[in-house]
Amino acid sequence: MVSKLNPILVNSLLAIFCGLMFLWFTHSFPGVSKIMIDDVGIALSYPEMPAFELRTLVQAAGNWVMERRSLQQRNRELELENLELRTALQQTGMAPPVSTVGLVGARVTLRYPDAWWKEVRVNRGSSHGVVVGAPVLSDGFMIGRVARVGEDFSWVELVTSSTFLLAAVVNDTWDLGVINGDDMGNVWLMFMPPDKEFKRGMMVSTALVGDYLPPGIPIGMIWGAGELRDGFLPHRVASGAHLTQLYNVQILSSGADSASSGASF
């Protein structure tokens, strides 16, 4: 009669039987079952390791291609804008200023899980022209600023950190506020009057606050209003950069050192 049974049904019954026997065995002999599970886990880790490494490599390559395309597009937009500004200056009879600002390319080398939204370490420091307070960009958007500098490394405080405070302006309305994070991946525009209405998508950029941080660097766009606090209505800002996946960044720096190290990683 067994031969007349459906093979799928037979296999299913055998699988159920084996599963029940395994549950009984693990319940009766917890010490032995733990050793078996550990050994099986170790044994299975070896054949899956190449696949895991390949997946990581493919994911990193895909992210690199996406970031490169975004940077190239942003670079083209900035070049066109720069050309328009220089043309306008020439038409007024003024000589275009000589720029001493450059971008230092850097790679993220450390990001602690317990400080994921607070800071990252990059592989560029004072020997490459990096200074404390310099803005750090990704995909053309500001994602933080240099907080501490070593000779060959720097620590970057992210815009999502609760200790990050930066004057910012809503481009369409020229309303000033303060950018502040919450250590949970969110960015907020603080100290905005409750009677102000901002549309989703309005760009938010840096305001003029110091020598190392010029105005006009894009941060993100208005996403929505929060809850009224102390008479002010904070607004959530969606960053234009991929803050969850930071691999390569650019540090805005001045001086000759930046020109020589901008393309080197």
C-alpha positions, 0 to 999 in steps of 0.5 A: 500500500505504501508503494501506491502512496504519493511520493510527496506525501511519503517524504512529508510524513518522513520529514515530520517524523524526523522533525519530531524525533529531533525535537524529542532528542533536543529536549531530552539531551540539551547539552548534546543538542547544543554541541550538535547545533554549534558544530552544524553552524560552524560546518555550514558557515564555510560553504556559505562564506564565499556566497556571503563575500560575493554578496557583500562585494556585489552590494559594495560595487552597486553602491559605488556605481550609484554614488559615482553617478550621483556625484557626476551628476552633481558635479555637472550641475555645479560646473554649469552653475559656476559657468553661469556665475562667471559669465554674469561676473564678466558681463558686469566687468568684474574679474572672477575670484580665484577659488582656493577651496577644494574637496578632499576625497576620504573613505569611511574607516570606522562607524561604531554601531552604538554611535551609528548616527553620531560620528564616523572616522575617515582616512584623511587628516591634517596632513591632507588639509583637513581642519576642524569645522570643515563640512563633509559631503556625500552625494553633494549634500552636507552630512556632517562636519569635522569634529576632531583631526589627527594627522592621517584621520578625522572624526566627523560629527553627523547631522543626525547627532543630537549634539550637532547644531548648525545654522541653516536657511530654507532656500525658498523663504529665507527663514533661518533655523538650526539643524539638529539630529536626534541620534535616531537617524532623523534631522530636524530644522529647529526654532521655526515659528508655528505660523510659518508654512513650508511645503514638502520638498523645499530645500534647506542649505547652510547659512553663513556661519564661519570661514570653514563652512560657506553658505549655500551647501545643500543639506536636504529638503523639508519633509514635514512638521513635527510637534510644537515645542516651547513655542516653536514648530520643528520640521523634519528634513530629509537628507539628500545623501544616503546616511545609512550607507556612507562609504566615501565622502568629500571634505571641503577644505582650503589651501594647496593640500586639498588640490593634491589629495582631492582625487586620492582615496 
